[in-house]
């Protein structure tokens, strides 16, 4: 495969010293390093995947690196987002990343895009870059990145992580399939939890992110066999790698039509879930709206002596971290399974976990941040519950912030 970057740039004596271990490799050499300097890469996200990506691409001598991120550094990021440090907590991620990258390699040009990626700005952001690398963690943005790359003829280096597992591929419609060829439609809303809900092994994004960086260098240098038409599945617990073939779909709604016919749509509506979640207290909005109660109003009602039924739908290992006293605790997954069994006629209602949840009194539901609890309310509505139900806005995180700061946050 030909390199995606044809031009080269001159290297100074200082740069030749810096990149000497590249220059003595025949696969890179002086011309390859000049090509790296002339190249430009856009990173979507400076979080778990974006951290190793940015660090290794800057160290390798990519001439221009763009960073798209509008979030700020939080302490919970530091377990895996190694480009940031304690001193950067509260700072914009793009600013924190820029400081680290400029210290690592002052010869690299850093361009910051402190904005959410949307259908309105994606083409303008992508156009000046040679390679686009997707380091996001939500489906609307993945479909948006794919469609914009197809329309512009850009390679999309894809990575995904969750708990102990990762995925890697290169979607490049000019040479092979696109993301939609493999995943024509998104999963149902709520089926796949985010990293914030399901967790991620801190080392995992380092593994997948460095492999994404490797693929970007291969594309720019025109060496090796890029992961075009292949999907790598990584299991950290088993330390196993599985490679699947991905075939181009001749009827793909995106890459099988002329580029000028590709339109960027409302991807949040397409996926039934939000793409941007800067706020830790984002409530679920992937379906019908639910009634909410603030943590301050909930505290006021408890202080007034009301006998409230509060349902905590987090997982048991989360209860071990922090929990409110006197709550009914049933994980979302158990409620969802019981509802599906009920609707399928496999079990009588009184034989399921739903029997623990009364349908004749007000129910107040909470989780970590308000997303899963909103899903549970919709789930119970589908199961036939008609009693009043309120979703705790912001979940136990908001409770720790606004009601009881002594509680730990995770």
C-alpha positions, 0 to 999 in steps of 0.5 A: 500500500502506498503511504497516505502522505507523499510530501516530506519535510527537512530535518534539522540536526537536532531532529536527526539526533532525536530520531536516530533509532528510526533513521537506522531502520531501513523501513523508516530511514531519513525519507520516512522520518521526513514523511512523518514530519510532513504528516498530520494526525487528528486525535478525537479525544485525549482520554484513555486511548488519546493519551498513549496515542498523543504521546507516542505519535509526538515522540515518533515525530508526527509534524502536526497533531490535532486534539479534539476534546472539550472535557476537563481533567478529573481525578477519576481520569488519572487511573488510565489517562496517562498524559494528564497528572494531578497538577492538571485536575480541573484544567482543559484536557487539550491544554494539559495534553499540549503541555505534556506533548511540547515537553516531550517533543518541542518540534511537534506542532499541536493544534487544539480544538476545544469543541465537541465533535458534531455533524456541523463541524466534523468536515471542517475539522477533519479536512486539514489532516492526513489520518483521523484516529478515533479515541472516543467511547460512544457510538454516535461519535464513532458513526460520525467519525466513520461517515466524515472519513468516508466522505473526505477519503480519510483513513479512520484508525479505530480503537475501542475498550471496555473493562478487559477487552479491546478492539482495533481496526483501520476503516479506509473506504478507498482500500477496504470496508468502513465501520458501517460495513461491520456495524451497519446499525448501533446496538439498542440504547442501554445494552452496552454500558459506557466505561464510566458505568462498566469500568476499564482496566487502567492499562488496557487503553495503553495497549490498544492506543499504542497499537492505534499509533502503530497503525497510523505510522504504518499508513503514513510510511506505507509499510507493513500490512495495515489493519484494513479489512481486519478487526483485532479483538484483545482479551487482557484476562486471557492475554489473547488476540483474535483477528476477524476478517471484515468484508466491504459491504457492496450495499453499505449506505455510506461507502458504497455511494459516491462521496458527495452523496454521503450526508452527516446525520443526527447521530444521537438520534440514529443511535438513540443515545447522547454523544457528549457527556462532559457532565458526570450528572448527565441523565439518561435521555436515550428514550422517553423522558422521565420525571426527575428529582434533585438530590437537594429535594430528595434530602428535604423530603427525607429530613421531613420524615417521609417514608420513601422507597429508594431503589439503587440499581448499581452493581454490587461492587459499586455498593461496596464503594459507597451506598445510601442507607435504607435503599432497596438494591437491585442491579439494573441487569437483573431488572432488565432480565426480569422484564424481558422474561416477563414479556416473553412469558417465561416466568410469572411476575411473582417469580422474578426480581420484579416482585421485590419492587412494589407497583402501588407506591412512589418509587425513587430510583438512583444509580451513579450518575442518573443514566442507568436509573432512567433506563430502569424507569423506562424498563419498569414502565414497559413491564407494566408499572404505572406508579409514580417514579422519579429519577435522582438527577446526578445519582450518588455523585450529585449526592456526594457533591451537594448533600454529603461531601464526606462520601467517596466519588468514583 
